[in-house]
Amino acid sequence: MTVIRKHLTRRRFLVVSASAAGGLAVGFAMPAAAETSAVSAQPWDEIPGGQEVNAWLVIEPDDSVVIRVAKSEMGEGIFTALPMIVAEELGCDWSKVKAEYASANRNLRESNIYQRMGTGGSSSVRRSREYLQQAGASARVRLIQAAAAKWNVPPESCSVKDGQVIHAASNRTLGFGALAADAAKITLAAEPAIKTPDQFTLIGKPLARLDTAPKLDGSAKFGIDTRLPDMLYAAVVTCPVFGGTVKSYDDGAIKAKRGIVSVVPIPGGLAVVADRFWRAKEAALALKVDWAEGPAAKTDSAQFAAEYRAALDGDLAVAVKNGDVAAGLGSGKKVELLYEVPHLAHAPMEPLNCTAHVQADRIDVWMGTQDPDGALKRAAKAAGIAPENVYIHNCFLGGGFGRRAINDELEQAVLVSKAVGKPVKLVWTREEDIRHDRYRPQAAIRFEASLADDGSINGLHAKTAVGSIQRSLGVSTVPSGVEPSAVEGLANLPYKVSALEVDCILKNTHVPVMFWRSVGSSQNAFAMESFIDELAHAAGQDPYRYRRKLLEGKADFIAVLDTLAEKGDWSKPMPKGSGRGIAIHESFGTIVGEIVEASVDAKGVLKIGRVVAAVDCGHVVNPLTVAMQIESGVVYGLSAALFGAITIKDGAVEQGNFDQYQVARMADTPPIETHLVLSGGAKWGGIGEPGTPPIAPALCNAIFAATGKRIRSLPIMNTDLSGTT
Amino acid sequence: MVTLIVNGTPHQLDIEPETPLLWALRDELGLTGTKFGCGIAQCGACTVHVNGDATRSCSVQVGDLDGAKVTTIEGLSPDAGHPVQKAWLAEDVPQCGYCQSGQIMAAAAFLAQTPNPSDSDIDDNITNICRCGTYPRIRAAIHRAAGMMKG
C-alpha cells in the first residue's frame, strides 16, 4: 500500500504520530484529479497549509478558503450547500472554496463549537443557516479590520469582493490570504448582523457540487474503502431472530482455513476475523451456530398485520381533537377505509461497515455516520475509553436515508478490534444489512369521514397503529402514548374539516424500527392522500379541485397545487388505460405536490410515464441540489411503493438481497421534473426527505384513474392489475 | 498463482482460485473504486471490464480469469477524461457516489457496443442499482456521452 504523507496536517499528524507507538499510518494513493478537487477524496483530512480564522474556516495563502462541514455528506449535497452559506457572508471567491469535515472530537473538547453534528430530519440547512452565516460574517469583518489596520483607514471605508479586501478611496486591495493571520487575532466587540435573503448573491444559484470529481474516478473514500497497515477484516453472523443470542457454536470446520484469525463474540452474534474480507465472510457462512431465538421465533408479518388492525378497535391515545367528531360523523355520506404498509429496509448502496483501531488510550474509527457525536460516545462506551480520546474519521456515506443515524456496526468493530488488538475493518454482507436493519415500521391506518352534499368534510377520525421508534431505540417510553413521528402527516392535516380527531396506538414487536427517509410521513401521506382522493371520488369531484377547495385560505398550499396542476397538465385528457394521480404533503417544513402519469396494459403491466413535482421549501440555497433531492426522494419512494416489503417469518426477515428486496432501476424510473414555488418569508424548509411522501399516493391515485382499482395496501406489486383496463 | 492484467499492469496473486475478482481487486490490489454492493451480481456496484466486457466482479472467480485483462474505474482514463466521466460531470450525476464507479463502467462498455442508444436500449442494458435515484441523470449523461464520442 502506498502511504502518502506529503501533507502532514493536524489530524493526519494525530494518526501518523500514533505510528511510533502502534505502527499505524493511513493513506491512499490518489489520482491527480482528486488531489486538486475542492473536496479531498478523504474528506476527514484537514486540507493543509492554511490559517484558521474561526472553527468553521481556514484561509490559505492563495486566498482559497477551506470551509468545515459539520454535517454528513450522504448524497444530499451538504458539502456544497453549507459552504455556500458561509461563502455568502465571507465574500470569498467561490472557485477557490474547498470543503472538509469538521472534527467530532473537537466538537466534544470545545463545548459543541460545531453545534449538533447529527444529520437527519432534513434539517441541515434550516437549523445551521444562521450560525454559518454568522461565522462567515464574523470572519469577513475581522479580515476587513485587519486590512484597515494595515492601511490605517477606517474599516467602514473598506469592502470585500472575491477574496479581496478593497479600499476603494486609495485603490488598494489585499487578499484574504495575506490578512488571515492578523484577522485570527482580532476579537470583535459585537458580532455583525447577517444578511437577509433579499441581500443574497451566492445563495440561490444552481452551483455545481464540490464533491463530484472524486466520485467520478473511484477515488472518493467511503468507510468500506479504509485500508490500514496490519488491518484485519471481520464478517458478522447475528441471530436471525431479533433479540436472540448465541447458545453455542462450532468453529471446527473453519479454524484451519487460510487466513482465519479468530471468532469474537458480539451482541447477538459472532464476528469471524481473518486476513481478508472474503475469507472472513466465507468462514462466517460456514460457522455452525446454535441460536437461542426466544419466543419471537413464533411470530410472522400476517400476525402483526392482524394485531395492528385489531389494535385500531382498542384503546388509543388522542393526538388531536378539534370539534365534535362523533357528531360530525353522524351526518352525511360515510366513508371508512383501512390502509396498510409493511416494514421497509433502508438498503443504502454501501453495506454497513466500520474500521476501528482500539489502542490502550485512544480509538480511531473510519466509517460513514450520520451522527459523529453519537458515534464518538458509542465507541468510547464499547471500549471503556474516555470519549475525548475517540477520533471519528467520517468518510463519504454510501447512502444514509436514516440508517446511518444509529451505528450498530461501530460497536461491533470496536469490540472486535479491542479483542484482537489490531485495526479491524468489519463489513456487513448485503444479507446482514437487509436482515438486521432498523426498519420503517409496519402500520395500519384507518379513516372514518362523513361528507356533506357539497363534498365538505363534516368529520374525520384517523387512527393509526404503528411501532414506536423512540421505544425501539430505548430513548423514551413515550408515556403519553403519542409519538410525534407516528402521527406526522395526520395530526397536521392541512385540509379544512369541521371536526378532526387523530388517535394513535404505539405497538412494538421484536422487530427494531427507526427513521426511514421521511419517517411517519412515509406511511401517513400514503394513507391520507389516498383517502382524500377517495373522498373526492365519493363526492364526485375532481381530485385537484377537491383538494384546492379544502385548502382554501392556505396560500402556500394553493400555489404549489396550482403550479403542479399547470406543469403536470392536469386538465389534459389521457388515453384509455392511463391516468394521472395527484398528491400533496407537507413534511419537514416543505410542501411538495406530485403528479404521476401511469398506464396499465391488458396484462396488468404498470408503466409510469412521468412525474412532475412542485416544491415550496421557502428559500433555496442551491436549486440544482434541491432538484436532485426531489428526484432522489421520488425514486426512493417509488422503490417502496412498487416493491418495498420486509416480511417476517418464524421471527426472522425473509428477504436477504436485492433479488428479494427489489428496488427501482433505470427501466422503472420515469422522467422527473421539479418546479420551485418559493413562498420566502420566514419559511426555511428541509429538502432531503419531503420529495418521498407524495409519490406512493400520487402513483396509486394514478393507477385508480387508469384502472378504477384502488390500492390500499403497499407494495403495489402485491396487487394483480391484469384485466383492469 | 493467478495472473491478472489490471489496468495494464500484470499481477501475480497467491490467492484461492475461488476468490471473487471483486475482493482480489479491493483487498489484494487496493483498488477500492470498485464497490461491494450485493455479492450476487444484482446491483452492479462492482462492475469492471474483463477483456472489454462489462462484468460484475463479485460473481466471477479469479481462477477462471487467468491472464485476463481487467479494467477498473481507476484505469478507465488517466484524468477522468473518458467521455462517460465528462458527461457524468456535466449532468451532475453523482449524489452519494457509491454506485457510480459501477454505473460509469457499465455505461462505458455499453456505449462501446451501442454507440447511438435509444431510451429503451438504456432501459434494457443499464440495470445497475442506485439508491439515490440518479437514473434520470444517468440516462441524460449516457446520451450526452454518446454525442461526445461521435465527436
Interface residues (C-beta under 8 A of the other chain):
Chain A: M1 T2 F28 A29 P31 A32 A33 E73 M74 G75 E76 G77 A208 R209 D211 T212 A213 P214 K215 L216 D217 G218 S219 A220 K221 F222 I224 D225 R227 Y233 R258 R276 F277 W278 A347 P348 M349 E350 P351 F396 L397 G398 G399 G400 F401 V427 T429 R430 L624 M628 E631 S632 G633 V634 V635 Y636 L638 S639 N657 F658 D659 V663 A664 R665 M666 A667 T669 P671 I672
Chain B: I15 E16 T19 P20 W23 R26 D27 E28 G30 L31 T32 G33 T34 K35 F36 G37 C38 G39 I40 Q42 C43 A45 T72 I73 E74 L76 S77 P78 D79 A80 Q85 W88 L89 D92 V93 P94 Q95 C96 G97 Y98 C99 Q100 S101 I104 I122 D123 D124 I126 T127 N128 I129 C130 R131 C132 G133 T134 Y135 P136 R137 I138 R139
